[in-house]
């Protein structure tokens, strides 16, 4: 048994042992964007696609939340060439979570219209639309690039600690429409 452990130590790492070490780092390579925003909502009752006068409803919300993006470490591909060289292919990053903290929601300037009352579904619709806006803003500000960079830093650091000298990290190419 001691001979097997010594033989494995001399052998170095293989692709699956490197992958096992990388998969434990899943939560480390995340990027989190915090945001605060204001939602303005206005709607009318409609008749034949025309706004009916005196049926407007509106509200103004202020909220805080966050978006998390990262790389799915379970999808990483590892190829160990020898004891000093390793090739890593990482998948494209993705949005992992979009959260609006309910405790931070403050409602301002809310209408009280008997003909068209505000419903919970109106708030939910406004918040859902706002999440999509915040995701677009985060993507425009480079959240995917930052998530990829953080993943590369974390992986490179681990592999250097494991003794690899030549570390090649590439990003997976994904063609639209092909799966």
N, C-alpha and C positions, 0 to 999 in steps of 0.2 A: 504494500500500500504506500509506504514511504517512497519507494522507487518510482511509482506512478506519478506522485506529486512532483518529484524532482524532474522527471521526464517532461511533465507538462510545463514546469517553470522554464526549462531550457527551450522548449518548443516555442514559447511566446504566445501571442494571441491569434485566434482565428476570427473569421467574420462574425460568427454567432456570439462569441464572448465579447467582442467589441460592441455589437448591437445590444447585448444585454446591459452593458454599462451605460450606453447612450440612452436607452429607453427610460432609465431612472431619472433622467434630467428633464423630462417632459415639461414640467411646470416652470423650470428656470428660464426658458427662452421665450417668455411672453412679453409682449409690449402692451401697456395699458395706457390709453388716452382718457384723461378725466375731462369732463366738459360740463358747462352750465349753459342753459339756454332758456329762451322765452318762446312760447307757442301762442300765436294769435289764431283763434278759430272763429269763423263766422259762417252761418248757414241760414237759409230761408226755406219755408215751405214752398213747394212748386206746384203750379197748375199748368199743364200743357208746356212744361219746360220753361215757364216764366215765373220769376220770383213774385210771390204774393206779398203785397205791402203789409206792414205791421206784424209780420211773422218771423222777423229776424231773431236769431239767437247767437250769442257770442260769449266768449270768455278769453281770458289771458292767463296763461300758466307760466310759472317760473319753476325750473327743475335743475337737478344735478344728476350726473350719471357717469358711466364709463364704458369704454369699448376695449375688449381684449382681442389681440391678434397673435397668432403664433404658427409654428410649424408642427405638423403631426409627426412626432418622433417615431411612431410605430411604422410610418411609411418610408423611413430612411433606409437606403440600401448601402451596405458596407462591403467593400472588397479589400481584404488584406493581401498585399503582394508579398511582403516579407516582414521581418521583425521591425523594419524601420519605415516602411512605406504603406500607406493606406489611402484608399479612394472612398469618398463619401458622396452620395447623391441625396440631396434633400428635396422634398416636395415643395411646391409653391405654398406660401403662407395663406392663411384664411382667417376670417373673423370667427372667433370662438364664442364670444359673448357680447351682448349689448344690453346694458342695464340702465334703467332710470330708477333712481332711489325714490321710492314712494314717500319716505319720510321728509324729503326735501321739496315736494311739490307744494307750491303756494298758488292759490287761485285769486286772481284779481279781476275786477271789472266784469262780473258775471251777470248776464241778462236773466230776467225773470219774466218770461213771456208765457202767458196762459195758453196762447194759441199754438206755441211751438216750444215746449219746455226742453231744457237740456237734459240729456240722458247720460248714463254711465257710458254707453256705447260711443257717444260723441267724444268723451275724454279719451277712451281707448283708441278710437280712430286717430285722433290728433297725436297721441303719444306714439302710435305705430308709425305714422308718417314721419314723425320727428326722428325716430330711431333710424329710418332709412336715410334721412338727410344727414344725420351725424355719421353714419357709416360712409357715405359718399365724401363728406368733408375729411374724415380720417384717412381715407384712401388717397384723396387729393393731396393731403399733407405728408404722405409717404409711410403710412403705418405698415404696409406690406414689406417695403424695403427695410424698414427698421426691424421688423420681426425676423426677416431673413438674416440681417447682420447680427442680431443678438444670438440667433441659433448657431451661426457660424463661429462666433466668439466662444460660446459655451462648448461646442463640439471640439474646436481646435484646442482649447484649454485642457479638456479631458484627455484628448489623444496625446498631447505633449506630456501630460502627467503619466500616461501609460507607457511612454518611452518611444513613441513614433517621432521620427525626424522629418519625413516627407509626408505632408498631409495635403491631399488634393480634395477640395470640396467643390462640387458642382451643383447647380440647381436643375431640377427636372424640367424638361420642356413639356408643356401641355398644349396640344393643338385643339382649338375650338371644334367641337363636334365629334372629336375622336375620343373614345374611352376604352 
